[in-house]
Amino acid sequence: MEQELSRPTWSRQIEFTLAGIGCAVGLGNVWRFPYLCYRSGGGAFLVPYLLMLVVLGIPLLYMELTVGQYMRKGPVHALADVCPLLKGVGMASVAISFIMCTYYNVVITWALYYLFSSFQAPLPWQNCNNTWNTPNCTNHAINGSKYSSTASQEFFKYKMLEQTEGVEEAGMVRWELFLLLLLAWMLNYLCIFKGVKSTGKVVYFTALFPYVILFSLLINNVQLPGALDGITFFIVPEWDKLLSVEVWVNSAAQIFNSIGIGFGSLMAMSSYNSFNNNVLKDTLSIAIINSLTSILAGFVIFSAFGYMSHLQGIPVSSLAVDGAGLVYVVYPQAFASMPVAQLWAVMFFFMLLCLGLDSEFAMVEVMVTSLMDGFRQQLMTIFKRKELFVLAICGVGLLLGIPCVMQVGIYIFQLMDHYTAIVSIMFLSFFEVIAICWLYGVNRLSDNLEEMTGKRANIFFRLCWQIVGPLLITVLLIFSIIQFKPARYEDYVFPVWAQGVGWGIALASIIWIPLGALHTLWVLPGSFMQKLKLSITPFALNKISKMPYYERGGEDTYPNLAVISSTIQPPDKPPIQSNL
């Protein structure tokens, strides 16, 4: 059957918008954004953050959604059509999404552990009278002391993780966490096994319900003593911090990671849109709601910071805060002394579960979409039904996540996160922007938009695509390399061999970019210069019948190419094109 005719679409367009919001709004909004704000002087971070949203986040999201919707394919095949030379960027985005989804589900596993633990009275991290606590445990943090730890720190470290002293000690599998990881993958499977039809229904809940909880938490938190101090720290800028290059680089990186530029998730989801959908409306909805959610989460978290600084009698700027620990150590500590502690704990961790799930199944959907686009016939021969294929993908993800639920798991998690989310994504995004904005070209992109919506991109978007986006990403990439620091967890520095493993994880996604380029030059005909010229010509690979991976005639929206590609498989693919 023809790809165009058989490709499913969202039941209602609002489902794509909600799925896009759910994909972009994730755990990073609740912990990474407040953490970066805190580290960058509170309100000072908001200035470059909002500027980067306008000149980088919105234009690049618009670019990705346009390519996905026009090509009606996942990132692998869409980028192979856009720029054959850099088709490896699409493969790399699938690889990075799959690597991320294996360890991202571990964060959901922790959320489930805390959620089930929150039904106890008193909360297990509320005091130091537990079997796992050490003699150094205190009910309230002692600022600056390395010889004491709070009840919530010890619950995270000694009860849930039972962590070892370093990556050299593997320890045992934490069977409680393994069963919860299995539950997390089962939830994930139930969200996506029917494709966009099931995903479209799930996002009504997973994308909207977190806002109910966020507003409830905000109303509760602002009434706590000291909350105003935390909120003041959040919204009043320390202007001298704006002179730091790191603050600007962090704000751009946060926009990138939060919206999900380069991960392929939103491109894969937009490929299921109707052809004439208004892409700009979806772009603005997803990008603006994502940033507003980060700011709302900032108010929630910083009001809790103010409360904690009031309890401990120290300034907000002196609290000991770190990334993942923000959600699983600092915030649970704040719950412990709130009225009706169990209720707020259950609500908060259920919100984390919802936020994590819709980002997680978006990453798995990238893998499913790309493999189904490329190998539908072969996969259907083996698995018979798409549901069984999705089950197999989830099963592989579960197996790869097992090291993260061992006692050594926190170190493996930190290693994977550092080398995937920080190192790989910058390279990937750089080459994606070069492929689409420069080699495919802003004029072609505008033509595609006009064909779909009747309107070309305005001068602001064309300038951002042509100059501002590539320039900022280049600067970001250079500073990421200059400021690169080896992975560490708290005071533990990873040994050299573990850093090598980390680089191997990073290369598992980046390596597809040069491999894809070499393969394209190998299969194209002519001299080297002719190959090079063809390799930056859109749709060039569709004319080369000796490339089995792309022998999928009738897949393009250009009628004249449909006739060319239909000669590849004449019995199955008559030269009849859809009416898009």
Helices and strands as residue ranges (DSSP letters): H 3-6, H 13-24, H 27-30, H 32-39, G 43-45, H 46-52, I 53-57, H 58-71, H 75-82, G 84-86, H 88-117, E 137-138, E 149-150, H 151-154, I 155-161, H 175-192, H 196-206, H 209-221, H 227-235, G 239-243, H 245-259, H 265-270, H 279-312, G 316-318, H 323-325, I 326-330, H 331-336, H 341-383, H 386-401, G 402-405, H 409-417, I 418-424, H 425-433, I 434-441, H 442-453, H 459-463, I 464-468, H 469-482, E 488-489, E 492-493, H 496-510, H 512-523, H 528-535, G 540-543, G 548-550, H 559-566
